Amino acid sequence: MIFSQDRGELRKFILSAWQKHINKQPIEPLEQIIVQVLGEHSEYHALFENEDKALGKDFSAEFNEVNPFLHIALHISIIEQLSTDQPPGVREAFQSIMAKLGDEHEATHRMMDVLAEIIWTAQDQQSMPDMKNYLARLQAIGKK
């Protein structure tokens, strides 16, 4: 479900994982990752505990609003990339960024910024994400 193109389905999946956690119900491995990420983002808890509000909310970059669903999805993407080292070398780049910054969460956020831009560019150009550029940019962050 997390790979659906339907915004509502994706949001419901994330919200369901959080509600299962709150209600101490069994959760699947992917739901556990969502809960772990949400555990690091207490600023989203109130929104995610109000399903109707969360499902209907639009987030505007114009008004500098962070979309917490996108934020969580990007975290999950980075976790998956690191667990599989895809693209090859991403795990090493992450280690370099983390060593430079001294903070795993901040290193992840730096990677997410680059990933979001790579995805946005690919969508804008109606092309596949440029993973060579992505990796090169991550490596540059780790070296600065």
N, C-alpha and C positions, 0 to 999 in steps of 0.2 A: 504494500500500500504506500510505502514511503516514496516509491518511484513513480507514482501517478502524476499525470499532468493536471489533474483536477485540484484546484486550490482548496476547495472545501474538504475533499477527502484527505488531503495531506494534513490539513489543520485538525480534522477530527481524529486522525491517527495519533498525532502528537498529544492532543488534549486527552485522548483515551488513556495513553500511557501514563500521563501525569495523574489522572483520576484513579487509575489502578494503584499507583504508588500511594496516593493519599489514603485510599481505602484499604491498603495493605492486601491487595489481591495479587495473585501470581502474575508475573509479567514475562514476556518473551525476551530473548537476547537483544533485539533491536530496541524494544521498549526500555530495556535496562540502560542502554546507551543514552536514550532520550532523557530518562530520569537523571542520569549522572550529569548530563550537560545542564539540565534545568536546575539541578542542585547547586550548580556554580553560578546561577543567574537568578538570585532572589528577587531582582527587580521585575521579573516576569510572572512571579507566582500569583499575584492578585488577578492579573488578566487571565491567566490560564485556569484559574479556579472559577471563572465566570464564562462558561462555554458559549452562551448566546452572544455575549459581548465580543469574545475572542473570534468567533466565527464570522461575525459581520463587520469587524473593524477593518478599515482600509488604512494603510500607513503611507504617508506622503513624504518622499525624499525632499520635496519642495519645502516642507515645513520641518525638515531635519528630524523626522520620526524614524526610528529604527524599527524594522519589521522583525519582531521576535521570532516569528516562524521561519523566516529566511535565515536569521542569525543561528537558530538551532540547527537548521538543515545544513548550513555551511560548517558548523562544528562537526556534525555527523560525517560530512564529506571528508573533512580533514582526518578524523579518526579512522575512517575506512582507508584513505590513502596511506596513512602511516602503517596501518596493520598489514597492508599488502605491498607496501613500497611501490605504489603506482601513482604517478609515473616513476619509473626506476630512478632512484636518487633522491626522491622526495623525503625519505626518512633521514638521510644524511643532511640534507638542507635544513630540515627541522632541527636536528641536533645542533647545527651551527648557529641557527637563529636563537635557539634556546640558550646556548652557551653565551652568546653575546648579550642577550637581554637578561638572563638569569631568572626568567619567569616563564613557566610552561604555558600558562593561560595567555599571557601577552604574546608569546611566540605564535600560538595558535591563531590569535586575532590578527596578527600581521599576515599570516598565510591566508586567512579568510579574506582579507582586504584584496590581496592579489587574485585569489581565486574568483571572487565576485566580479572583479574587473575583467578577467579573462572570459568568464561566462557571459557577461554583459556584451563585450565586444563580439563574441561569437554569435550571439543572438542578433545583434545589430547588423552584422555582416552576413547573417544566415549561413554560417559556416560552423565547422567543428571547432571546439576550443583549441587554442594553440598551446599544447602542453610543453613544447620545447621552450617557448617564451615564458610560460608559467615557471618552469623549473629554473631557468636562467635568472628570472627576477627574484626567486626565493634564494638562490645561491648568492646573488648580489646583496641581499639584505643580511645574510649571514656573514658576509665579508666586511661590510661597512664598519 
